[in-house]
Amino acid sequence: MRRVNPAVGAAAALVAVFLVAPTLVVIPLSFTEYSVLNWPPHGFSLKWYDEVLTDPTWRSATMTSLKVGAGAALAATVLGTGIALGLSRGRFRGKNVATIAILSPMIVPVVITAVANYFVFVKWGLTGTAAGLIAAHTVLGLPFVVVSVSNSLSRFDRNQENAAYSLGASPLFAFFTVTLPQLLPGVLSGALFAFITSWDEAIISQFLSSPQVRTLPSLIFSQISSGVDPSVAAAASILLAVTAALLASASIIGAVSRRKRSS
């Protein structure tokens, strides 16, 4: 294993602290006893978490985020896995252009995507609906699945598929019994990142949400515009906690996969 230069490691750690520390400030603020946000926080109370978890508005937004995230992750995983297989094994004109188009949501500013989605979805009657949010978030999560599955495919031995075909397996049976099990770490990682992308997304949600259907980040954004109280910090802390747990899960899946390949 290649050793990391201590100076480089220290510099990387300082940059990481510089980027992450301002985000983590919201966590202690969410436990304050006061009804206004100030630093340093005073006292210790869970009443703001109780408000977020029991208030119908916050609870509805949280459930919408979970439903939209799960739907977008499922759709992005199914489509992204198929697209990754097509790009990896297909031979057709315009393959590079298709790859760029599929990965473009990672590059194009989200506000441009949000405006485009809004004008198209208004004509389709999808604004203010969970289906519209799922469709928009699927596009955002798709590149992460494609990249993750493509990475797994680059290490996949197709001789195993050929062996299955020689034994009489159909392409579909071979995919589910031979190909998919070996691509599963990449598929699961892509699905987690697709969910995280949807779970944290606020700008597109602001354009496509309605008072009846809005996600947790969209509600946080709306609450900030009318005045910040510690319940917003509590909701943001929950958002961070779920994201951190899913990122840790993706990291564990990757580590287990690498250990299996090396053994």
Buried (B, 14 or more C-beta within 10 A) or exposed (E): EEEEEEEEEEEEEEEEEEEEEEEEEBBBBBBBEEEEBEEEBEEEBEBBBEBBBEEEBBEBBBEBBBBBBBBBBBBBBBBBBEBBBEBBEEEEEEEEEBBEEBBEBEEEEEEEBBBBBBEBBBEEEBBBBBBBBBBBBBBBBBBBBBBBBBBBBEEBEEEEBEEBBEEEBEEEEBBEEBBEEBBBBBBBBBBBBBBBBBBBBBBBBBBBBEEEBBBBBBBBBBBEEEEBBBBBBBBBBBBBEBBEEBEEBBEEBBEEBEEEEEE
